[in-house]
Amino acid sequence: MKLAITGWRTQIASDVVRDGLGVELLNAAGDVVAEVFRSDVDGAITLNTFNNPLPVDVVDRLISIARDRLPPSGDDADGSA
């Protein structure tokens, strides 16, 4: 999925080692420069920029996409938790 900001795109990635799902941010070269990760273990959602300096508007858009694209996990899947 492309962001509305030129030079960036996102992709959904499953991580079986960390047991969760993430939205990765890719730069124009296709390198993953940040991710919003949702743990299936405890439902925690974290942002990791891997020490990359990123424009705030790009980070804001990444977080917005992640909120829309990452379904709830575990016991809170029905929204009752």
N, C-alpha and C positions, 0 to 999 in steps of 0.2 A: 504494500500500500504506500502510495506517495503522500508525503506531507504537502500541505499547501505552501511550503517554503522550498524554493528551488535548491537542488543539490542534496536533498535528504530523502530517505525512504524508511519504511518500517517493515518488519517481518515478524511473524509469530514463531516462537521456538519452544519446543518441549525439552525439558532437562530431566532425564531419568535419574541422574546422579544426585541432584539437589531436590528432586521430587517436586516439580512445579512447572509453570508455564510462564513465558515472558514475551514481551514486545521489545524487539531489538531495534535500535536506531542505527542506520547505516549512512555513512557519508557518501560523497560522489564517487569515491574509489571503490565502494562496496565493503569498506571495513566497518565492523561493529564498534561503535564508539560509546554506546550507552544502552542500558536496558531497564525496563520496569519489570520486576519479577514477582510472581505470586506463588508462594509456597503452598503446596498441597498438604503439607504436614500441619501447619498452624494457621494458614490463611493470611499470613503477613505479606504485605506488599512493600517492596523496597525499590529504590532507584540507585543504580550504579552507573557512574560516568567513566569509570576506569581511569580516573585522573585526567580526563579530556576536558579542556575548557570549551564550553558550549554556550551558544546564545540562549538567553533566557526564553525567548519566544519559541525556540525549537524544543527546549525542555518542557515548556508549558504544553505545547502541542503533543509531544510524546506522552506525557502523563494523561492528557485528555483521551488520546487514542487508546491507551492501556485501560483506562476506566471503562471505555465502551467495549473493548474487545476481549478482556480477560473475565471469563465467567467466575462467579463465586466458587469457592472450593469447599469440599468436605461437608460438614454438618450445616453450614450456612447457605447451602446451594438453593434452598427455597426462600431465602431472605429473612428467615425467622430468627436468626442468631444475632 
